[in-house]
Amino acid sequence: MMVSDIVRELKKAQSIGVITHINPDGDAVGSVLAIALALKKLKKSAVVIKNDIIPDKYKFLPGQELITCIDDITAALDILIVLDCGDADRLGNGICLLEKAKTVINIDHHISNTMFGNLNLVDTNAAATAEIVYQVIKLTGARLDMDIATCLYTAIVADTGCFRYDNTTQVTHTICGELISLGVKSNRIITRLFHERTLPQLKILGMAVNSLKIFHGGKTAVMMVTKDMMEDSGAAQGDLENVIDFGRDVSGVEIAVLMKEVEDNSVRIGFRAKDDVDVSSIARGFGGGGHKKASGCTLKGSLSEALEMVLGEIDKIFGVRQ
């Protein structure tokens, strides 16, 4: 799909909704706010549709006034833009909006994207969906300002781990250089995302790290978070963002796994990898998806049952479990 096709549709449309996946991360939140702010500059009736709780750490981003609830969308939309969402099912209860829009535009960078839109723009070489959104905004003719730049920069920093992950490219730095030239306070954003934690965040981090177990001769690190741990710490779902990195940071670990007990006898699982290990293949095998080095899925069953299923797949990579 050519970017120009999407830009042409956006320019023709009037009512536009923007939505992302449930359990939104920094790339998701920053991207939806950035494109909505840009569309408002083009005199479009644009709203960000909330289908899940937005983590408090992203409440500083401009454009919060554009956020509305699904129930407030009563009329058909000219366009529904779905950002950073590899599968329509990840829209949660927002999936109903796909039928309320005349055109669905799917913009993403996940290799596992199912191409569920009428128009699909999926660039797996992009470090973050925000990099693609940046290009779309530029082509619409909307002027980048500090508010839009702040949202885009936050999204990119979040999905590159503050430029630590190997998805970071020359293009990433070029875009961020322009955003900084527009007045983005990079140090403040990085501090807020990576160096500030609430007490509940610290508590759940400590509990998760305390649960860490090592397998496969030190190559696999697994952390578990139970419902009781979430309740005792007072943490919310968004407070688990980046916790998995502490497992990956262990010397010698090649695959980190974070397992969170959720309702309906299910376990939400995140995978992170170092070097050349492809964890997206593990996630896809369980009906999930994501990137080569950052993926996830959900399994039915208890934590112990899910652990055995996951370790069984990792056994195929590293051999006999130790």
SVG drawing of the C-alpha trace seen along z (x, -y; Angstrom):
<svg xmlns="http://www.w3.org/2000/svg" viewBox="-25 -24 52 57">
<polyline fill="none" stroke="black" stroke-width="0.4" points="0.0,0.0 1.4,-3.4 1.4,-6.0 0.0,-8.4 -3.2,-6.3 -3.8,-6.7 -3.0,-10.4 -5.5,-10.9 -8.3,-9.2 -7.5,-11.2 -7.7,-14.4 -11.2,-13.5 -12.6,-12.3 -14.2,-14.5 -15.0,-12.2 -12.0,-10.2 -11.5,-8.0 -8.1,-6.8 -7.7,-3.7 -4.9,-1.3 -4.6,2.0 -5.7,2.8 -3.0,2.5 -1.5,-0.4 2.2,-1.1 4.1,-4.3 4.2,-3.8 0.5,-3.2 -0.5,-6.2 2.0,-8.6 1.1,-7.6 -2.7,-8.0 -2.4,-11.3 0.1,-12.6 -2.0,-11.7 -5.2,-13.0 -3.5,-16.4 -2.3,-16.5 -5.7,-15.8 -7.2,-18.6 -4.8,-20.9 -6.3,-19.9 -9.8,-20.8 -10.9,-17.2 -13.3,-16.0 -10.8,-13.6 -11.0,-11.8 -8.9,-9.2 -11.1,-6.3 -10.3,-4.8 -10.7,-1.1 -8.6,-0.5 -6.9,-2.3 -4.1,-4.7 -1.1,-4.3 -0.6,-7.4 3.0,-7.8 1.6,-9.0 -1.0,-11.4 1.5,-14.3 1.2,-13.9 -0.6,-16.7 -4.0,-15.9 -5.7,-14.3 -8.8,-16.4 -9.3,-14.5 -9.8,-11.2 -13.4,-9.8 -15.1,-6.6 -16.4,-3.9 -20.0,-4.5 -19.7,-8.1 -19.2,-7.0 -22.8,-6.8 -22.5,-7.8 -20.6,-6.0 -17.0,-7.2 -15.6,-8.1 -12.3,-6.5 -11.1,-4.5 -7.3,-4.5 -6.0,-1.6 -2.4,-2.1 0.3,0.3 -2.2,3.2 -1.1,6.5 -4.5,8.2 -8.1,6.9 -8.8,9.0 -6.3,6.8 -8.8,4.0 -10.8,5.6 -14.3,4.2 -13.2,1.6 -13.4,4.3 -17.1,3.3 -15.9,0.0 -14.5,1.8 -18.1,2.2 -19.0,-1.4 -16.3,-2.9 -16.6,-3.3 -12.8,-2.7 -10.4,-1.1 -6.8,-2.2 -4.3,0.2 -0.9,-1.3 1.6,0.9 5.2,2.2 4.6,5.7 5.7,8.6 2.7,10.6 0.1,8.0 -2.9,9.8 -3.7,7.0 -7.2,6.5 -7.8,3.0 -9.2,1.8 -5.9,0.0 -2.9,1.5 0.4,-0.3 2.8,2.1 6.5,1.4 8.4,4.0 11.6,2.1 10.2,-0.9 11.5,-1.0 8.0,-2.2 4.6,-2.8 5.3,-6.4 8.0,-6.5 5.3,-5.6 2.9,-8.1 5.5,-10.8 5.8,-10.1 2.0,-10.1 1.7,-13.4 4.4,-15.0 2.7,-14.0 -0.7,-15.3 0.8,-18.8 0.0,-19.2 2.7,-21.3 4.6,-19.5 4.6,-21.5 5.9,-20.8 2.8,-19.0 2.8,-16.5 6.6,-16.2 6.4,-15.4 3.9,-12.6 6.0,-11.1 9.3,-11.4 7.7,-9.7 6.4,-6.9 9.8,-6.2 11.8,-6.4 9.4,-4.0 9.5,-1.4 13.3,-1.6 14.0,-1.3 15.6,-4.8 17.4,-3.8 19.0,-0.7 17.2,1.9 18.6,3.0 15.4,1.9 16.9,-1.6 18.2,-2.8 19.7,-5.9 16.1,-6.9 15.1,-6.7 17.8,-9.2 17.1,-11.4 13.4,-11.7 14.1,-12.3 16.7,-14.9 14.0,-16.9 11.5,-16.4 14.1,-17.8 14.7,-20.8 11.0,-21.6 11.5,-22.0 11.0,-18.5 12.5,-18.2 14.1,-14.8 15.7,-14.6 12.3,-15.2 10.6,-12.5 13.3,-10.0 13.4,-10.7 9.6,-10.3 9.5,-7.1 12.6,-5.3 13.7,-6.9 10.5,-7.7 8.5,-5.0 5.5,-5.2 5.5,-3.2 3.1,-0.6 5.5,-0.3 8.5,0.3 6.5,2.8 5.4,4.9 8.9,4.7 10.4,6.1 7.9,8.9 8.5,9.8 12.2,9.8 12.0,11.8 10.0,14.5 12.8,14.8 13.9,18.3 16.6,19.3 16.4,22.3 18.5,23.7 21.8,23.2 21.2,19.5 19.8,18.7 16.1,18.3 14.8,16.0 11.2,16.3 9.3,13.9 5.7,14.4 3.1,11.9 0.0,13.3 -3.3,11.5 -2.5,11.4 0.8,9.6 -1.0,7.0 -3.6,6.5 -1.0,6.4 1.2,3.9 -1.6,1.7 -0.2,1.8 -2.1,1.5 -1.5,3.3 0.5,0.3 2.9,0.6 4.3,3.8 5.7,2.0 9.5,2.6 9.5,5.0 10.5,7.8 13.7,5.9 15.1,6.8 15.0,10.5 16.6,9.8 19.3,7.8 20.6,10.8 24.1,11.7 23.9,14.8 20.1,14.6 19.0,14.9 15.2,15.1 13.2,13.3 9.6,14.3 7.1,12.3 4.0,14.2 1.0,12.4 -2.0,14.2 -5.3,12.6 -9.0,13.3 -10.8,16.3 -8.0,18.7 -5.6,17.1 -2.0,16.1 -0.7,13.1 2.9,13.7 5.6,11.4 8.8,12.5 12.0,10.5 15.2,11.8 18.8,10.9 21.0,11.6 19.5,13.8 16.8,15.6 13.3,15.2 10.7,15.1 7.9,14.1 7.9,17.7 7.1,18.9 4.3,16.3 2.8,17.1 2.7,20.8 0.5,19.8 -1.8,17.6 0.1,14.4 2.6,12.3 4.9,9.3 8.5,8.7 11.4,11.0 12.8,9.8 9.6,8.6 6.4,10.6 3.5,11.8 0.5,14.2 -2.2,15.3 -2.6,18.9 -5.5,20.6 -4.7,22.4 -2.8,21.7 0.6,20.1 2.3,23.5 0.5,25.0 1.5,22.0 5.1,22.2 5.4,25.8 3.9,25.0 6.3,22.1 9.4,23.9 8.5,26.8 8.8,24.5 12.0,22.9 13.4,26.4 13.3,26.8 15.7,23.8 18.1,24.5 17.8,28.2 17.6,30.1 16.3,28.0 18.7,27.4"/>
</svg>
